[in-house]
Amino acid sequence: MKKYIIIGGGIIGSSIAREIRKRDLGDVVVLEKEPDLGYHASGRNSGVIHSGINQTPGLLKAKICVKGNRMLRDYCRENGIPMSECGTLVIGRDDEEIRILDKLMYMGKELEVPGLKIIDKTELREREPFSNGLVALLSPTGAIVDSKALLKTIAKEAESLGVKYQFGAEVREISDNGAIKTGEETINADFIVNCAGLHADKIAHMMGVGLDYLIIPFKGNYVKVPVPINSMLYQPPDLRFPFLGVHLTKKIDGSVVAGPTATLSFGRENYDGKIEWKELADYFGSMNFIRMALYKEFWENVVKNAKFSISKKAFLEEIQSLTSLNLKKEDLEPAFCGIRAQMVHKNGKMLKDVLIDETENSLHILNAVSPGLTCSLAFAEYIVNDRLVPRG
Ligand SMILES: Cc1cc2nc3c(=O)[nH]c(=O)nc-3n(C[C@H](O)[C@H](O)[C@H](O)COP(=O)(O)OP(=O)(O)OC[C@H]3O[C@@H](n4cnc5c(N)ncnc54)[C@H](O)[C@@H]3O)c2cc1C
């Protein structure tokens, strides 16, 4: 029986592990460096099951997002995972934004996102009395899920199918013959699938793969706000960047959060704000970062988002623009943050699509950024059907 080692037990690693065992393709062990699941992106996100609007047609993740949305909503219903099928609203506040909504509508139709429609101010206020906007794009298949509960259910199902999880197993070295070193232990595998999220580039580099790419982490901060909404309210995205702007989401526990920002993070796991000097030196000194920093758009984004981190007033203004309620600075209560594993090529360009690199005995999932949660089940199916099964 072929032995697969999956590095990383996030939503991507766990979904792929489950899919491999569902097809009985071999034994599967997941090596996870943390003591439990959900310490990183898969447990620190908006929890939105994206419908596929905002996705650029032609990208693999756009296609997989639309299918993933359908699969994930079915999975949550079948497994009793807390989910709200409330639909997504992207508001248009002026002529320029209304033009972006038309563009999103066009992109969404090309991707066959179901049920898209532009609603007028009256319908918008009926749905969301405290929203701003002259019109909105309604995407009824957008939903919100408890992302930690989802991850735990997928992992539990994977275990019931025979997947073994090893926690506290940080992969530190991989030798040329595929022997994996985690602290004291050396583990051999027939095939390695790298799903290490924020560290996926380092794992790939250990195997001589993806050497042109480096993860530059971008932090997303969220605050709780007292805005009684029923669903989620987005502002039109700046399509030049792979990040969506600050939005309002009604979480499964009933709280409403605003975020995430997209601030350059001072470390891959800098959740508590402690600066990781070694990592900073590594990426600030890289060609990937230096060339990225030559783009004017990059600085526009950095400055805009840095303002939200430094100035509560600036963050408040951004949130205020989504709602007709009069918010005060004291209304913003720090909630949580997540860090995006944004892959940057050495030509300085941020990757928009997921990147899959491979060797004879390994597959590397690089740049599994948003909407990775939405894509997870459909992506795992794609990896197994199109990448693993053809190898035998
Ligand atoms: C702020 C934010 C908001 C988001 N919002 C949404 C959203 O609303 N909807 C959506 O669809 N997507 C969203 N995303 C994207 C989504 O969360 C990610 O695409 C997805 O969680 C990525 O999953 P993953 O398994 O690749 O990564 P992770 O969850 O980071 O899992 C990787 C795992 O690998 C482990 N690991 C790392 N290195 C090693 C090592 N050396 N040895 C062993 N284990 C290792 C880590 O501990 C981790 O558990 C958001 C992301 C962020 C950051």
The ligand as a MOL file (V3000), in Angstrom:
LIG
                    3D

  0  0  0     0  0            999 V3000
M  V30 BEGIN CTAB
M  V30 COUNTS 53 58 0 0 0
M  V30 BEGIN ATOM
M  V30 1 C -7.6460 36.7070 7.3710 0
M  V30 2 C -8.1080 35.6060 6.4520 0
M  V30 3 C -9.4460 35.5530 6.0510 0
M  V30 4 C -9.8750 34.5560 5.1900 0
M  V30 5 N -11.1980 34.4690 4.8780 0
M  V30 6 C -11.6330 33.4470 4.1040 0
M  V30 7 C -13.0160 33.2780 3.8440 0
M  V30 8 O -13.8590 33.9770 4.3800 0
M  V30 9 N -13.3890 32.2880 2.9970 0
M  V30 10 C -12.5020 31.4630 2.3940 0
M  V30 11 O -12.9020 30.6080 1.5880 0
M  V30 12 N -11.1680 31.5720 2.6540 0
M  V30 13 C -10.7380 32.5230 3.5110 0
M  V30 14 N -9.4040 32.6370 3.7980 0
M  V30 15 C -8.4660 31.6960 3.1960 0
M  V30 16 C -8.4540 30.3780 3.9270 0
M  V30 17 O -8.5250 30.5610 5.3220 0
M  V30 18 C -7.1500 29.6430 3.5440 0
M  V30 19 O -7.0850 29.5820 2.1310 0
M  V30 20 C -7.1060 28.2340 4.0810 0
M  V30 21 O -7.3960 28.2040 5.4500 0
M  V30 22 C -5.7140 27.6530 3.8260 0
M  V30 23 O -5.6630 26.3860 4.4030 0
M  V30 24 P -4.3000 25.6120 4.5330 0
M  V30 25 O -4.6240 24.2600 5.0190 0
M  V30 26 O -3.5350 25.7510 3.2640 0
M  V30 27 O -3.4540 26.4570 5.5920 0
M  V30 28 P -3.3890 26.4220 7.1930 0
M  V30 29 O -4.7150 26.4900 7.8060 0
M  V30 30 O -2.3970 27.4750 7.5700 0
M  V30 31 O -2.7820 24.9960 7.5050 0
M  V30 32 C -1.4340 24.6900 7.3130 0
M  V30 33 C -0.9960 23.8220 8.4670 0
M  V30 34 O 0.3370 23.4010 8.2420 0
M  V30 35 C 0.9880 23.3290 9.4910 0
M  V30 36 N 2.4190 23.4190 9.2500 0
M  V30 37 C 3.1230 24.4710 8.7700 0
M  V30 38 N 4.4270 24.1680 8.6810 0
M  V30 39 C 4.5710 22.8870 9.1190 0
M  V30 40 C 5.6770 22.0270 9.2730 0
M  V30 41 N 6.9320 22.4200 8.9730 0
M  V30 42 N 5.4590 20.7760 9.7550 0
M  V30 43 C 4.2010 20.3400 10.0700 0
M  V30 44 N 3.1160 21.1460 9.9610 0
M  V30 45 C 3.2970 22.4000 9.4830 0
M  V30 46 C 0.4360 24.5300 10.2530 0
M  V30 47 O 0.5950 24.3920 11.6360 0
M  V30 48 C -1.0150 24.5500 9.7900 0
M  V30 49 O -1.8860 23.9050 10.6870 0
M  V30 50 C -8.9500 33.6100 4.6870 0
M  V30 51 C -7.6140 33.6560 5.1080 0
M  V30 52 C -7.1990 34.6250 5.9950 0
M  V30 53 C -5.7780 34.6250 6.4840 0
M  V30 END ATOM
M  V30 BEGIN BOND
M  V30 1 1 1 2
M  V30 2 1 2 3
M  V30 3 2 2 52
M  V30 4 2 3 4
M  V30 5 1 4 5
M  V30 6 1 4 50
M  V30 7 2 5 6
M  V30 8 1 6 7
M  V30 9 1 6 13
M  V30 10 2 7 8
M  V30 11 1 7 9
M  V30 12 1 9 10
M  V30 13 2 10 11
M  V30 14 1 10 12
M  V30 15 2 12 13
M  V30 16 1 13 14
M  V30 17 1 14 15
M  V30 18 1 14 50
M  V30 19 1 15 16
M  V30 20 1 16 17
M  V30 21 1 16 18
M  V30 22 1 18 19
M  V30 23 1 18 20
M  V30 24 1 20 21
M  V30 25 1 20 22
M  V30 26 1 22 23
M  V30 27 1 23 24
M  V30 28 2 24 25
M  V30 29 1 24 26
M  V30 30 1 24 27
M  V30 31 1 27 28
M  V30 32 2 28 29
M  V30 33 1 28 30
M  V30 34 1 28 31
M  V30 35 1 31 32
M  V30 36 1 32 33
M  V30 37 1 33 34
M  V30 38 1 33 48
M  V30 39 1 34 35
M  V30 40 1 35 36
M  V30 41 1 35 46
M  V30 42 1 36 37
M  V30 43 1 36 45
M  V30 44 2 37 38
M  V30 45 1 38 39
M  V30 46 1 39 40
M  V30 47 2 39 45
M  V30 48 1 40 41
M  V30 49 2 40 42
M  V30 50 1 42 43
M  V30 51 2 43 44
M  V30 52 1 44 45
M  V30 53 1 46 47
M  V30 54 1 46 48
M  V30 55 1 48 49
M  V30 56 2 50 51
M  V30 57 1 51 52
M  V30 58 1 52 53
M  V30 END BOND
M  V30 END CTAB
M  END
